[in-house]
Amino acid sequence: MSSETNPKFTPYQFLLVAIIALVLLTIVLDFMFISALSAILLPKLEITTKQFGLLVSAYPISAGISAILLSGYADKFDRKKLLLFFYSGFLVGVLFCTNAPSFQALVLARVITGIFGGIVGPICFAIITDSFKTTQRGRAMGILQMASAGSQILGLPLALYIASEWDWHLGFGLISLIGIIAILLVFWKINPVNKHLQIPTKVNPLHHSLKIISNSNYLIVFLNNTILVSGDVILMTFSSAFCTNNLGVDLDDLPLLYGIAGISTFIFAPLIGHLTDKYGTLKTFVVGTTMAILTVAVFTNLGINPLWAVIIVHTFLFLGINARSISSSALGTIIPEVEDRGAFMVVDAAMQLAIAGVSAILAGWIVFQSEDGTINNFSTLGIVVMSLMILTIGLMYVIDRMVKRKHITSA
């Protein structure tokens, strides 16, 4: 493959994607940490699975609402300034989580965190999409996916260790510390991202949002992405509690369980991004989805097992999920027009966050915890998740055809 069709990253592009990855690491770590705390918070706060589902949903639902309200303004400002504003608000919300004295206070803190944090992800992806060519985005998304892996390798295991050994509040303190470093790097090192402002538009923010939501091609991408997120959240909301109470994983071994999955993802994410660029997003997505379906079937029906066996299944599950995420992100970003990109990303994130909140609540209603701590009906979650994964294969096929038609039209 020639350098013209597969151009190398410039030094600034490497720096940019590294800083954005650090920002996304804190966003991912924050959401993963609250879900991974199910094994700790259920007994610590003396709450039910339904209450924990509500706690997890507080962030995505509030984030989704704020994102949809602000979607029309996403392309009206320099993306760097937007990132600085909303990321600052997110860090304030995390600080409130660090000091939350009760279940009710923690729910309120999660709402504040979500109002600002829900906008950060789409702004980051809009920046990357504006700064990288189509043939570079698979690799760029692969590097960004390393943010998720990084949170599992270092952040999540360390946060879980701090939570289990000392206090769960301190885990949010770790996120705040990383976030302060990230926002300073954004301020000092990222150039203004404002080329989209040079495209003249007389559409007001409300009409812009309506234009995005009424575009049939965009709606298919939104539907696919919401289903992707829904399956992940349904499965992961009570995953740590299932591992400790049903599979025999010791609470002290949770950092190891997530850490090994993170290391594997960290190693393979760039390779998956490269394969996505080389062999196509659809093929990579189908392979990743097949792997995920098989491992979900095994994981959700496991009983007491040696730690090494749980680690293997859990790791393959994360690899399949990450392959789906990388390939779908690389394909979906091709669909929106340049002048719609920011609003598209925000609406997409809003819908994903809203469905994530509903999915966490749904997971809390499907499963229930016995007096001995056992999580019941987890296999039912598996059936729901596998059904959703199969549906996304068909949707990705439709999106792939849309992208090919767009390339033919623009040629």
N, C-alpha and C positions, 0 to 999 in steps of 0.2 A: 504494500500500500504506500503510495507516494506521500511526500511531505505536504503536497498541495491539498490532497484530500484528507490527510490526517495530520494537520499542523501541530507542532510542538507548542507547549505552553511557554509564554514569556516569563521572565523572572517575576514581573509584577503579578501575572496570573497565578503563579505558584503562591506568592505571598497572600494574594486576595483569597484564594480558596482555602488556605491554611487558617486565616483569621475568621472567615465565615464558618469553617468547620468548628473552630473553638466556640464561637457563639452558639452554633447549633448543638454542640456538646452539652452546654448548660441547659438548653431547652429540653433536649432529649433526656438528660440525666434527671431533671426535675420531674418530668412526667413518669419516667421509669421508676424513679425512687419511690414515689407515692404508691405506685402499684405494687412494687416489691415489698412494701412495708405491711402488706396484708397479714403476714405471719406474725408481725410484731404489734401492729395497732389493734387487731381484733381483740386480743386479750388485754392489751395495755389500756386502751380507752373503753374497754368493756362494751363494744358495739357489735351489732349483728352484720351479716353479709350484706343485707339491704342498706344499712347505714354506711358501710364501707363503699358500696357501689355509688351511693350519693356523694361521698367524699371525693372519690376518684372523678366523678362526672362534673363536679363543681368547676374545675379548670376548663375542660373542653367546651362545656355549654356556654359559659360566660365568654370564653374566647371566640366561639363561633358567632355569638350575637354581636360582639364588638367588631369582628372582622367583616361581617356582612354590612353593618352600618357604615363602615369606613371604606368599603371596597371602591366606591366611586371616586375617592380622593387619592387612591394609591398611585395613580399616574400623574398627579398634579404637583408633586414635590420631588426634590432631589432624594433619591432612595437612601443615600447615606444619612441625611438628616432625619428621615423617617425612622431608620434603624436606630439611631442614637436615642430618639425620643421614646420609642416603644420599648427598647431594651432596658432603658433606665427604669421605666415603670415596672417592668418584669422583675428587675432586681429588688425594687422596693417591696414588691409582693412576696418574694422569697424571704426577705428579711422579716416580714410579718410572720411567715411560717416558722421561722427560727424561734420566735417568741410566743407562738400560740399556746395558751394555757389549757385549752379544752377542745373537745370535738367541734363545738359550735364555732369557736374562734378560728380553728384550723380550716373549717369549711369557708368562712368569710375570707381568710387569707388566700385560699385557693382561688376564690372568685376574683380577687384583686389581681393575683398573678396571671390569671387567664385573660382578663380584659386587655392587658398589655402584651403578654407572651404570645397570644394567638396571632398577632400581626407580625411578629419577628420572623417566623419561618418563611412565610410567603415573600416578605421583603428580601430575605437572604437569597431565595431561589430566583427572584426577579433580578437581583444584582448579578448572580452567576449567569443567568440566561442572557442578560444584556452584554456580558463581558466575555462570553465564549461562543465560538462558532458551533454550528450544529454537530459537526464531526468531532468536536472536543467535549461535548456535554456528557457523553457516557463516562469518560474518564473523570470529568469534574464531579459528576454525581457519585462515582465510585469513591472519590476522595472524601466527599461530604458524608458518605455512608460510614466512613471511618470515624466520624464524630460519634455515631451510635456505638461503634465498636469501642472507641476510646472511653466512652462513659461506662461500658461494661468491663473493660480491662482495668481501669484505674478508679474512675469516679464511683460507679455503683458498688463494686466490692468494698471500697474504702468507706463509702457512706453507710453501707449495711453493717460493716464491722463497727463503725462508730455508734450506730443506732443500737446494735445488739449488746455492745460492751459498756456503753455509757448512756447515751440518751438520743432518741430519734430526732430531737430538735437540732442537734449538732450536725446531722447530715445535711440539712438545709444551709447551715453555715458554710460547709464546704462548697456548695454550689455558689453561694454569694461570693466567696473568695475567688473562684475561677472566673465568675462573671465580671468582677471588677477589672481583672487583667484583660479580659476580652474587650470590654467597652473602651478601655484606654487604647488598645491596639486599633480598634475601629476609628477612633477619633484622630489618631496620629498617622496611620498608615494607609487608610483607604481613601482613594481619590473621589471627588464628587461623581455621582452616577446620575447624569441629567440629560443624556442624549435624547431620551424619549420626550423631553420637554420641547425639543426643537420641531417636533411634528405638530403642526397647527391643528387645533381641535376646538370646536365651539359647543361641544356636547357638555351639558352640565353634569355634575357628579351623579345625580339620581338617574338621569337618562343613561349615563354610562353604565351604571350597575344593571339597569334593566336590559340594556343591550347585551351585556355579558350573559345574564341569566336566560335570555330568550334565544341565544344562539344554540341551535340543535347540536352542532359539533362539540361545542364546549360542554353541553349538558351530558353528553356520553362520557367525556373524560371525567367530569365531576362524579357521575354515577360510579364509574369504575374505581376511582380513588376512594370514595366513601365506603364502598364495599370492602376494599383492601384494608382500610383502617378498622372497619367494624369487626372483621374477623380477628385481627390482631388483638384488639382491645378486649373482646369477649374472652379470648383464650388467656391473655396475660394478667387480667385483673386479679385473679385468685391463684395464679400459677405458683407463687412462692408458698402460699398457705397449703396448696395441694401437695407440693413437694415435701414440706416439713411434716404435714399431718397424715398424708396418705402413702407417700413413697418412702418414708423413713429417713429423709435427709435431715441431718441435724441443723439447727438454726445457725450454728457457727460455721457450717459448710456452705451456706447460701452465697457468701462472697466468692468462694471457689467455683461454685456452679455457674454463676453469672460471669465470672472472670474468664473461665476457659472458653465459654461461648463467645465472649468479647474478643479474646485473642484470636480465635479462629476466624471471626468475622473481619477483624483488622487485617489479617493476612490475606484473606480471599476477596475482600471488597474491591481492591484495585484490579485484581484479575477478572472479577465479574464485570467491572466497568469496561475493561479492555475487550473481553469477549462480546459484550453488548455492542461496542462500536464495530467489531470485526464481523460477527456473525448475525447481528440483527437483534433488535429488542424483543421481538415476538418469540423467537426461538429460546432466548435466554429466559424469558418470562415463563414459558411453558415448562422448561426443565426445572426451574426454581419452584414453580407451583406444584409440580408432580412430587418433588422431594418433600415439600411442606405438607402436602396431603398425607403422604405415607407416614411421616413422623408424627403428625397430629393424631392419626389413627392409633399409633403405638403409644404415644405419650399419655393421651387421655384415658387409656385403658390399663395403664400400669398399676401394679400393686407394690408392696414392699420389695425393694430391689437394692442391690449394692450401689454405693455412690457412683462408682465408675460407669455402671450401666445407665443410670439416670443422666450423668454428664454427657454421654455419647448421644443419647436421644435428644436431649435438650440442645446440644450444640448443632446437630443436623437440622433441628427445627429452626434455629436462628439463621443458619446459612440459607435455608430455603426462603425464609421471610425476607432476608436482605437481598437475595437475587431478584425477588419479585419487586421490591421497592426500587432498586437501582434501575432496572429495565423499564418499569412503568413510568418513573420520573423522567428518564431520558426521552421516552416517546411522547409523553403528555405535554412536555414543554415546547414541542414543535408546533402544536395546533394553534395556539393564540397568535394573533397579529401583534406586531411590535407595539402599536399604540394601545393595545388591550392588555399587555402582558402583566403589568402590575395589578390591575383590577382582577384579571383572571386568576392570578396566584392567590389573591386575598379571598376571593369568592370560593375558590377551590379549598383553601385552608379552612374557611368558615364552615363549609359543608362537612369536611372531614372531622372537624372538631365537634360540631353538633352531633354527628352520628357517633363519634367516640363517646360523648357523654351519655347518649341513649344506650349505647352498647354496654357501658360499665354498669348502668342501672339494670339493664336486662340480665347481665351476668349475675348480679347480686340477687335477682329474683329467681333465676334458674337453679343456682346452687344454694345449699344451706349447710350450716355447720352443726354437727351433732355435739352432745355434751362432752364427748371425749376428744373433740377437736376435728374429727374427720369431715372432710369436704365432700358432700354428696352431690350426685348428678353431674359430675365433671365430664363423664363420657357423653352426656347430652350436649354439653358445650362443644365437644369435639365434632359431633354430627353437624351442628349448625355451622361451625367454622369450615369444615370440609365442603359443605354445600355452597357456601359463599365463595370459596376458592375456585370451585369448578365454574361458577358463574363468571368470574373475572377473566377466565381464559377466552370465553366467547366475546366479552366486551373488548379485550385487548386485540382480538382479531379484527374487530370493526374499526378500532382506532388506528391500527396498522394500515388498513386499507385507506382510511381518511388521509393519513400522512403521505402515502404513495400518490394519491390523487392530487394533493397539494403540491408535491414536488413536480409532477407532470405539468400542472397548470402554470407554475412559476418558472419552468424551464424555458 
